Amino acid sequence: MNKKKHQAITLLSVLTVMIAFFIAPIMALAATVNYTKVANYVSTWHIKSLGGLHWTDDGVYMIKANNEPAFCIEHGVMLNGGSDFTPSEMTSAEREKLSLIAYYGYQVNPTVENYGITQSIIWEEYGDELLSTQLPNYANRKKEILAQVSRHHTKPSFHNQTIELKVGESITLTDSQNVLPNYSHLLSNTANIKVEKNGNTLKLTATKDSKESGTLQYGIVPKDQVGQSFVYKKPGEQTVATFKLANAGEMNLNIKVHLNGHVKIQKTDEDTGLPIPNTKMKLEYNGLEKEVVTDKNGQALLQDVSAGTKVKITEVTASDGFVNKGESKEIIVEPNKTIEVVFNNKAQQGIVKMKKTGQKASFVTVEESEFGELLQIHFDYIPLADVVFDIQAVEDIKVGNHIHAEKGEVVATVRTDAQGAFVDMPKLYLGKYEAIEKEAPDGFLFDDTPIPFEFSYGGQEIELVSESIEAKNEFQRLNLIIHKNEEAISDWEGNQPVIEEIPGEEKTFGLFTNQEFLLEDETIIPTDALLSFDSVFEGKQQFSDMHLPEGQYYIQELVSGEHHILDEKKYEFEFLATDHEAEKTIHIYSSDSDGETAILNQLHFNQFGLKKVNEEATLIVDEGYEFQWSGNGEGAVFTLETVDNQVIQTIETGEDSIALFENIPVGTFYLKETQPSSEKYVLSTETFTIISTKEGIQIFSENGDLLGSSIVEDNEDEVTVDDLVVLFEVKNHLIKGTAELTKKDATTKGTLSNTGIRLLDKNKKIVYEGKTNKNGSIQFSQLPAGEYYFQEFSAPEGFQLDPELIAFEITKDGEIVKKEMTNQPIPKEKSSLPQTGETNRKIGVVLGSLCIISAASYFVYRKLKETKKRS
């Protein structure tokens, strides 16, 4: 055979299969078949299906159908591989043996050599003759495999026997067929007995966990090797097959176990249904007594007791935290059963009792003050309702196996009633807790300080323990701030004070009730009761840290100080506790404004008037002047000064002679006249002291005499407004002087007595007449300012009368005007002598007149001459 032919034959041997079995298709889905050369072992064959054709395989090709190892069953047919192979169940008679050959030959130990050996054995089973092969140890391996196939159906000698055992009893079985070692796979043990397999022996032991009956089954092969064998066909392609065993080669034993009965005690929490550990129970049976303690699962067991035994079970000691009912139960043990006996225990619980109190207005005390009765309201602790608490676990609340509440968990929320006790307080499990206040009535200080309490185990038979706690709530305090300003004078303009507002000082406000209050002791505090008073400082008065019940109040000024008008208005407010702050602050402002305007104290102003009275003089001819205080004082000017000499007002008297001073604040002032009504009056130099108080005005002279007052005493008669305004009169004297005339001899300059002199006023009316004294003088006093004349009406003897008027004027008060007059002596009679002087005087006059006439004539002549020339 040439090389090409040999290659073609070799390829054909790899790709062909044995004659197809008659198989039925099992699925409509196509399969994929492929192959891979895995070894170079060469084998030579006579192929029966090809009429004994000599055939050489050039190596081992591993076939896979749908990725599972497959074997050729149509030797000598070409195999290209690929898809569209049709799978079907293998139904031929050789299927079981071929499956065993595939299992023992390859599937037990899937190596390349074992695959090639197994494939060759299968071809031989189909009648092909192996002439030679390079497969290692082929003959021995074939013998071993076929021997295993032959022994596959041999069963141990005790196969299908029934074995009976008691709990704890054992039996050892020996296989006389010596095939037990082949049964290496335990397929089932439904009786749950203990099995010890050693070589050719099998030891069986019944335990407490064994079942009453069941089957023990061993197999030669594992169950995953049991299944259906398939063939894969495609027209023009080699037929291949995959093999599974029809059975595992089972060996069976029927098992029966004679079981004892058992008793299981279950201790359960009645509230939660959870197990209770550490409960001591007493068991009485067959004349015996036994004590058991429940485990963490709340169970205690009595095991392997003969069926029919009566057992009495009694609780001896309950677990800590539970109540022992002293309960007993009886049961009868049943074979192969565990009878469960349940005992319920109630967990011991606790109840907490609260005494909650809060401050409330309880009673009042009264004392006298400068403003009358002063009431002080006292608060005391009274049961407080509607306070809400959370009850919180301080630790994990664990009773038995159950945690009823974790640390920090709120287990209850409760409220106090009118007695300050918890309402609907649930029972709590033993452990540590704390009560934390969550809500309180408005006005009471919220206190969330935890109040700890603990429920400890009270003993076996006590169902409920208790603890008491108490808590107090302070009532909200009131801080009342009164904003107070006062008027102050910063300057004076146009006789008016310039007013500014400054923070108030030295004022006192009282706090009064504005309704009736019923206290806890049934005392009634009336309306308008004084509760407190205090003074303003730097514009504020503060009633601090006051305990007052909610309600209506007002503040009213009690003292306004020396300079300001008392504000009698009631400033009402309401104290409502709407939160839990420690102190509620209420600001009191003027209710006449929309904004935050302080209450204002107005300055107290007085007024007063003075009447200006001028001195008037009336001339009585020949008798002098008569003086009366009847003159109008219009036009006089007065100033009002402070103690610091600041002029604050300048007032001029009017037509009614009155000067009115208004807006006079409280204080001491000084009044001065700066200008009289006219120049003929003497300016008053007196300084009057004005003392202005809230009671009125008092005016004092420089000597301290009270000149006038607007203060009305309670016992005085009714006075008019004018009486209060015009408090005193200021008089102005006329300027008066003295005139003195001295009469002298014109010749000798000696004084002349007994000269008749009259005084004339400016209208030449005779004021007074008199004669000079021995010193030649005459004096006229109390002369009002003005113009006067001296006139001589009779000359002294021997002197000529001088008719000349001597004028003078009085201009200053107290002035003394001195004048002199002379008198010529009457000449004595003499002889007649020429009057030389007089004649010469007449001649001079005539000569002068002639000169004037001549000059005038010459002047006229010249004028006429000039006129003619121009014409």
MORA-V818789 format. One record per residue. N is the residue number from 1. SS is DSSP state (A for helix, B for strand, O for the rest). D_LAST is the distance of its C-alpha to the last C-alpha in Angstrom with 1 decimal. Layout:
((N:SS:D_LAST) (N:SS:D_LAST))
This chain:
((1:O:203.6) (2:O:200.8) (3:A:197.6) (4:A:195.4) (5:A:198.1) (6:A:198.6) (7:A:194.8) (8:A:194.8) (9:A:197.8) (10:A:196.3) (11:A:193.1) (12:A:195.1) (13:A:197.0) (14:A:193.9) (15:A:192.3) (16:O:195.2) (17:O:196.6) (18:O:199.9) (19:O:201.0) (20:O:198.7) (21:O:199.9) (22:O:199.7) (23:O:196.6) (24:B:194.4) (25:B:190.6) (26:B:188.9) (27:B:185.3) (28:B:183.3) (29:B:180.9) (30:B:181.5) (31:B:182.3) (32:B:181.5) (33:B:184.3) (34:B:183.8) (35:B:186.0) (36:B:185.6) (37:B:188.0) (38:B:188.6) (39:B:191.7) (40:O:193.7) (41:O:197.2) (42:O:199.2) (43:B:201.9) (44:B:204.4) (45:B:205.6) (46:B:207.9) (47:B:205.9) (48:A:208.0) (49:A:205.4) (50:A:205.3) (51:O:209.1) (52:O:209.6) (53:B:207.0) (54:B:206.6) (55:B:203.1) (56:B:201.2) (57:B:198.2) (58:O:196.1) (59:O:194.6) (60:B:193.6) (61:B:190.8) (62:B:189.3) (63:B:188.5) (64:B:185.9) (65:B:185.4) (66:O:182.1) (67:O:181.9) (68:B:185.3) (69:B:188.3) (70:B:190.6) (71:B:193.9) (72:B:195.2) (73:O:198.0) (74:O:198.3) (75:O:199.4) (76:O:199.0) (77:O:196.1) (78:O:192.8) (79:O:189.8) (80:O:186.3) (81:O:184.6) (82:B:181.4) (83:B:180.4) (84:B:182.0) (85:B:185.2) (86:B:186.7) (87:B:188.0) (88:B:190.9) (89:B:193.3) (90:O:196.4) (91:O:199.5) (92:O:202.3) (93:O:205.4) (94:O:204.6) (95:A:201.2) (96:A:202.4) (97:A:204.3) (98:A:201.5) (99:A:199.0) (100:A:201.2) (101:A:201.6) (102:A:197.7) (103:A:197.3) (104:A:199.9) (105:A:199.4) (106:A:195.6) (107:A:193.7) (108:O:195.3) (109:O:194.2) (110:O:191.8) (111:O:192.2) (112:A:192.1) (113:A:195.9) (114:A:196.7) (115:A:194.7) (116:A:196.7) (117:A:200.0) (118:A:199.3) (119:A:198.3) (120:A:201.6) (121:A:203.7) (122:A:202.0) (123:A:202.8) (124:A:206.4) (125:A:206.6) (126:O:205.7) (127:O:208.7) (128:O:207.2) (129:B:209.2) (130:B:207.6) (131:B:209.1) (132:B:207.2) (133:B:204.0) (134:O:202.0) (135:O:200.9) (136:O:202.0) (137:O:205.0) (138:A:205.0) (139:A:208.6) (140:A:208.4) (141:A:205.1) (142:A:206.5) (143:A:209.5) (144:A:207.3) (145:A:205.0) (146:A:207.8) (147:A:209.6) (148:A:206.5) (149:A:206.2) (150:A:209.8) (151:A:209.4) (152:O:206.3) (153:O:208.1) (154:O:210.5) (155:O:209.6) (156:O:210.4) (157:O:213.6) (158:O:211.8) (159:O:209.5) (160:O:208.8) (161:B:210.6) (162:B:209.4) (163:B:208.8) (164:B:208.6) (165:B:207.0) (166:B:206.1) (167:O:202.9) (168:O:203.5) (169:O:206.7) (170:B:207.1) (171:B:209.4) (172:B:210.0) (173:B:210.9) (174:B:212.6) (175:O:212.5) (176:O:215.9) (177:O:214.6) (178:O:212.6) (179:O:209.5) (180:A:207.3) (181:A:205.3) (182:A:204.2) (183:O:202.4) (184:O:199.5) (185:B:196.8) (186:B:196.5) (187:B:195.3) (188:B:195.3) (189:B:196.4) (190:O:195.6) (191:O:197.9) (192:O:195.8) (193:O:198.8) (194:B:198.8) (195:B:200.3) (196:B:201.6) (197:B:202.9) (198:B:204.8) (199:O:206.8) (200:O:209.4) (201:B:208.9) (202:B:206.4) (203:B:205.9) (204:B:204.4) (205:B:203.2) (206:O:201.8) (207:O:198.9) (208:O:196.9) (209:O:194.4) (210:O:197.0) (211:O:197.1) (212:O:200.0) (213:B:200.8) (214:B:199.6) (215:B:200.4) (216:B:200.6) (217:B:200.1) (218:B:200.2) (219:B:199.7) (220:O:200.6) (221:O:197.3) (222:O:193.8) (223:A:192.5) (224:A:189.8) (225:A:192.5) (226:B:193.8) (227:O:192.4) (228:O:192.8) (229:O:193.8) (230:B:191.9) (231:B:192.6) (232:B:189.8) (233:B:190.4) (234:O:188.6) (235:O:190.1) (236:O:191.1) (237:O:190.5) (238:O:192.9) (239:O:193.5) (240:B:192.6) (241:B:193.1) (242:B:191.7) (243:O:194.2) (244:O:194.1) (245:B:197.1) (246:O:198.3) (247:O:198.9) (248:O:198.5) (249:O:202.3) (250:B:202.1) (251:B:204.5) (252:B:204.3) (253:B:205.4) (254:B:205.2) (255:B:204.2) (256:B:204.7) (257:B:203.5) (258:B:204.8) (259:O:201.7) (260:O:201.4) (261:B:198.9) (262:B:195.7) (263:B:193.5) (264:B:189.7) (265:B:187.8) (266:B:184.1) (267:B:181.8) (268:B:178.6) (269:B:175.4) (270:O:175.2) (271:O:171.4) (272:O:171.0) (273:O:174.4) (274:O:174.3) (275:B:177.3) (276:O:177.8) (277:O:179.3) (278:O:181.2) (279:O:182.9) (280:B:186.4) (281:B:189.0) (282:B:192.7) (283:B:195.3) (284:B:198.7) (285:B:201.5) (286:O:205.1) (287:O:205.4) (288:B:202.7) (289:B:199.3) (290:B:196.5) (291:B:192.9) (292:B:190.3) (293:B:186.5) (294:O:184.2) (295:O:182.5) (296:O:178.9) (297:O:179.6) (298:O:180.8) (299:B:184.4) (300:B:187.8) (301:B:190.9) (302:B:194.5) (303:B:196.3) (304:B:199.7) (305:B:201.1) (306:O:204.1) (307:O:203.5) (308:O:204.1) (309:O:203.1) (310:B:201.2) (311:B:198.3) (312:B:196.4) (313:B:192.9) (314:B:191.0) (315:B:187.6) (316:B:188.1) (317:B:184.6) (318:O:181.4) (319:O:178.9) (320:O:176.1) (321:O:173.5) (322:B:175.9) (323:B:177.8) (324:O:181.6) (325:O:183.0) (326:O:186.6) (327:O:187.5) (328:B:190.9) (329:B:192.1) (330:B:195.5) (331:B:196.2) (332:B:199.3) (333:O:199.2) (334:O:199.7) (335:O:201.2) (336:O:198.9) (337:O:195.9) (338:B:193.2) (339:B:192.5) (340:B:189.0) (341:B:188.5) (342:B:184.9) (343:B:183.8) (344:B:180.3) (345:B:178.5) (346:B:175.4) (347:B:172.9) (348:O:172.1) (349:B:168.5) (350:B:166.0) (351:B:163.4) (352:B:160.3) (353:B:159.0) (354:B:155.3) (355:B:153.6) (356:B:149.9) (357:B:147.5) (358:B:143.8) (359:B:141.4) (360:B:140.4) (361:B:138.6) (362:B:141.6) (363:B:140.6) (364:B:137.7) (365:B:137.3) (366:B:134.7) (367:B:133.0) (368:B:130.2) (369:B:126.8) (370:O:123.5) (371:O:122.6) (372:B:125.8) (373:B:129.0) (374:B:129.1) (375:B:131.7) (376:B:133.2) (377:B:135.0) (378:B:138.1) (379:B:139.6) (380:B:143.3) (381:B:145.5) (382:B:146.7) (383:B:148.7) (384:O:146.4) (385:O:146.9) (386:O:145.7) (387:O:145.8) (388:B:147.0) (389:B:149.2) (390:B:150.6) (391:B:154.1) (392:B:154.4) (393:B:157.4) (394:O:157.1) (395:O:160.0) (396:O:162.1) (397:B:163.9) (398:B:167.3) (399:B:170.4) (400:O:173.5) (401:O:172.6) (402:B:169.5) (403:B:165.9) (404:B:164.5) (405:B:161.0) (406:O:159.5) (407:O:157.6) (408:O:154.0) (409:O:155.0) (410:B:153.7) (411:B:156.9) (412:B:155.3) (413:B:152.0) (414:B:152.3) (415:B:150.2) (416:B:150.5) (417:O:151.1) (418:O:149.9) (419:O:152.4) (420:O:151.1) (421:O:154.3) (422:B:154.7) (423:B:155.1) (424:O:157.6) (425:O:158.3) (426:O:160.9) (427:O:163.9) (428:B:163.5) (429:B:166.0) (430:O:166.9) (431:B:164.4) (432:B:161.2) (433:B:158.0) (434:B:154.6) (435:B:152.4) (436:B:148.8) (437:B:146.1) (438:B:144.2) (439:B:142.4) (440:O:141.5) (441:O:139.7) (442:O:135.9) (443:O:134.8) (444:B:138.0) (445:O:137.8) (446:O:139.6) (447:O:142.3) (448:O:144.0) (449:O:146.1) (450:O:149.6) (451:B:152.2) (452:B:155.6) (453:B:158.9) (454:B:162.4) (455:B:165.4) (456:O:168.6) (457:O:172.1) (458:O:173.6) (459:O:177.2) (460:O:179.7) (461:O:179.6) (462:O:176.0) (463:O:174.0) (464:B:170.5) (465:B:168.9) (466:B:165.6) (467:B:162.7) (468:B:159.8) (469:B:156.3) (470:B:153.1) (471:B:149.4) (472:B:146.3) (473:B:142.8) (474:O:139.8) (475:B:137.2) (476:O:133.7) (477:B:131.4) (478:B:127.8) (479:B:124.8) (480:B:121.8) (481:B:118.4) (482:B:115.5) (483:B:112.1) (484:B:109.8) (485:B:106.1) (486:B:103.9) (487:B:100.3) (488:B:98.6) (489:B:95.0) (490:B:93.5) (491:B:90.0) (492:B:87.5) (493:B:84.4) (494:O:82.1) (495:O:84.6) (496:B:87.2) (497:B:90.2) (498:B:90.6) (499:B:94.1) (500:B:96.5) (501:B:100.2) (502:B:102.7) (503:B:106.5) (504:O:107.9) (505:O:109.8) (506:O:111.8) (507:O:112.3) (508:B:115.8) (509:B:117.1) (510:B:120.3) (511:B:122.6) (512:B:123.9) (513:B:126.3) (514:O:124.8) (515:O:128.2) (516:O:131.7) (517:B:134.1) (518:B:137.8) (519:O:139.6) (520:O:143.1) (521:O:144.5) (522:O:143.1) (523:O:140.3) (524:B:137.1) (525:B:133.8) (526:O:131.2) (527:O:127.7) (528:O:125.0) (529:O:127.5) (530:B:125.9) (531:B:127.7) (532:B:125.6) (533:B:122.3) (534:B:120.5) (535:B:117.2) (536:O:114.4) (537:B:113.9) (538:O:111.1) (539:O:110.3) (540:B:113.9) (541:B:116.7) (542:B:120.1) (543:B:123.3) (544:B:125.7) (545:B:129.3) (546:B:129.7) (547:O:132.8) (548:O:131.7) (549:O:133.3) (550:O:131.5) (551:B:129.2) (552:B:125.9) (553:B:124.0) (554:B:120.5) (555:B:118.7) (556:B:116.4) (557:B:114.3) (558:B:115.8) (559:B:113.5) (560:O:109.9) (561:O:109.1) (562:O:106.7) (563:O:103.5) (564:B:104.2) (565:O:105.0) (566:O:108.6) (567:O:109.2) (568:O:111.7) (569:O:112.0) (570:O:115.5) (571:B:115.6) (572:B:118.6) (573:B:120.7) (574:B:124.1) (575:B:126.7) (576:O:128.8) (577:O:131.2) (578:O:131.0) (579:O:132.3) (580:O:134.5) (581:O:132.1) (582:O:132.9) (583:B:129.6) (584:B:127.1) (585:B:123.5) (586:B:121.1) (587:B:117.4) (588:B:115.5) (589:O:111.8) (590:O:109.3) (591:O:110.5) (592:O:106.9) (593:O:106.3) (594:O:107.7) (595:O:107.8) (596:O:109.3) (597:O:106.9) (598:O:108.0) (599:B:108.3) (600:B:105.2) (601:B:105.0) (602:O:101.7) (603:B:100.3) (604:O:100.5) (605:B:97.1) (606:B:96.4) (607:B:93.2) (608:B:92.1) (609:B:89.1) (610:B:87.7) (611:B:85.7) (612:B:82.8) (613:B:82.6) (614:B:79.8) (615:B:79.8) (616:B:77.6) (617:B:76.6) (618:B:76.1) (619:B:74.6) (620:B:76.5) (621:O:74.3) (622:O:75.6) (623:O:78.6) (624:B:77.1) (625:B:77.5) (626:B:80.3) (627:B:81.0) (628:B:82.5) (629:B:83.2) (630:B:81.4) (631:B:78.4) (632:B:77.7) (633:O:78.3) (634:O:76.2) (635:O:74.7) (636:O:77.3) (637:B:78.5) (638:B:82.1) (639:B:83.8) (640:B:87.4) (641:B:88.9) (642:B:92.2) (643:O:94.5) (644:O:93.0) (645:O:89.5) (646:O:88.3) (647:B:85.9) (648:B:87.1) (649:B:85.1) (650:B:81.8) (651:B:81.4) (652:B:78.6) (653:O:79.5) (654:O:78.3) (655:O:77.2) (656:O:80.7) (657:O:80.7) (658:B:83.5) (659:B:83.7) (660:B:86.4) (661:B:88.1) (662:B:90.1) (663:B:92.3) (664:B:93.7) (665:B:96.7) (666:O:99.7) (667:B:99.1) (668:B:97.5) (669:B:93.8) (670:B:91.3) (671:B:88.5) (672:B:85.4) (673:B:82.2) (674:B:79.2) (675:B:76.4) (676:O:76.3) (677:O:74.7) (678:O:71.6) (679:O:70.6) (680:O:71.8) (681:B:75.4) (682:O:77.7) (683:O:78.9) (684:O:82.7) (685:O:84.5) (686:O:87.9) (687:O:89.5) (688:B:91.6) (689:B:94.6) (690:B:95.1) (691:B:98.7) (692:B:98.9) (693:B:102.4) (694:O:103.9) (695:O:104.7) (696:B:101.1) (697:B:98.4) (698:B:98.9) (699:B:96.0) (700:B:96.7) (701:O:94.7) (702:O:94.6) (703:O:97.5) (704:O:99.5) (705:O:99.2) (706:B:99.4) (707:B:96.1) (708:B:96.7) (709:B:99.1) (710:O:99.5) (711:O:103.2) (712:O:105.1) (713:O:108.6) (714:O:111.4) (715:O:111.8) (716:O:108.2) (717:O:106.9) (718:O:104.9) (719:O:101.3) (720:O:98.2) (721:A:96.0) (722:A:93.3) (723:A:95.8) (724:A:96.5) (725:A:92.9) (726:B:91.3) (727:B:93.5) (728:B:91.7) (729:B:88.5) (730:B:86.1) (731:B:84.3) (732:B:81.0) (733:O:80.3) (734:B:76.9) (735:O:75.3) (736:B:76.1) (737:B:75.3) (738:B:75.7) (739:B:73.2) (740:B:74.1) (741:B:72.2) (742:B:73.1) (743:B:72.0) (744:B:71.6) (745:B:70.9) (746:O:67.4) (747:O:68.7) (748:O:72.1) (749:O:71.8) (750:O:75.1) (751:B:75.7) (752:O:75.5) (753:O:78.1) (754:O:78.1) (755:O:74.4) (756:B:73.6) (757:B:71.9) (758:B:71.1) (759:B:70.3) (760:B:67.6) (761:B:67.1) (762:O:63.7) (763:O:63.4) (764:O:64.1) (765:O:67.5) (766:B:70.2) (767:B:72.6) (768:B:74.7) (769:B:74.9) (770:B:76.9) (771:B:77.3) (772:O:77.4) (773:O:80.8) (774:O:82.2) (775:O:80.5) (776:O:77.2) (777:B:76.9) (778:B:76.8) (779:B:77.2) (780:B:76.4) (781:B:78.2) (782:B:78.4) (783:B:74.7) (784:B:73.6) (785:O:70.8) (786:B:67.5) (787:B:64.9) (788:B:66.2) (789:B:65.2) (790:B:67.1) (791:B:66.4) (792:B:68.0) (793:B:69.2) (794:B:71.3) (795:O:71.1) (796:O:74.1) (797:O:75.2) (798:O:73.2) (799:B:70.3) (800:O:67.0) (801:O:66.4) (802:O:64.0) (803:O:62.3) (804:O:60.6) (805:O:61.7) (806:B:63.1) (807:B:62.6) (808:B:64.9) (809:B:66.2) (810:B:69.6) (811:O:69.4) (812:O:72.8) (813:O:76.2) (814:O:78.0) (815:B:74.9) (816:B:74.9) (817:B:71.4) (818:B:71.4) (819:B:68.8) (820:B:68.6) (821:B:67.2) (822:B:67.1) (823:B:67.5) (824:O:66.4) (825:B:69.0) (826:O:68.4) (827:O:67.5) (828:O:70.0) (829:O:68.9) (830:O:68.0) (831:O:67.2) (832:O:63.7) (833:O:61.7) (834:O:58.0) (835:O:55.8) (836:A:54.1) (837:A:52.6) (838:A:51.0) (839:A:49.5) (840:A:47.9) (841:A:46.5) (842:A:44.7) (843:A:43.3) (844:A:41.8) (845:A:40.1) (846:A:38.5) (847:A:37.3) (848:A:35.8) (849:A:33.9) (850:A:32.4) (851:A:31.2) (852:A:29.5) (853:A:27.7) (854:A:26.5) (855:A:25.2) (856:A:23.3) (857:A:21.7) (858:A:20.6) (859:A:19.1) (860:A:17.1) (861:A:15.9) (862:A:14.7) (863:A:12.7) (864:A:10.9) (865:A:10.2) (866:A:8.9) (867:A:6.4) (868:A:5.1) (869:A:5.4) (870:A:3.8) (871:O:0.0))
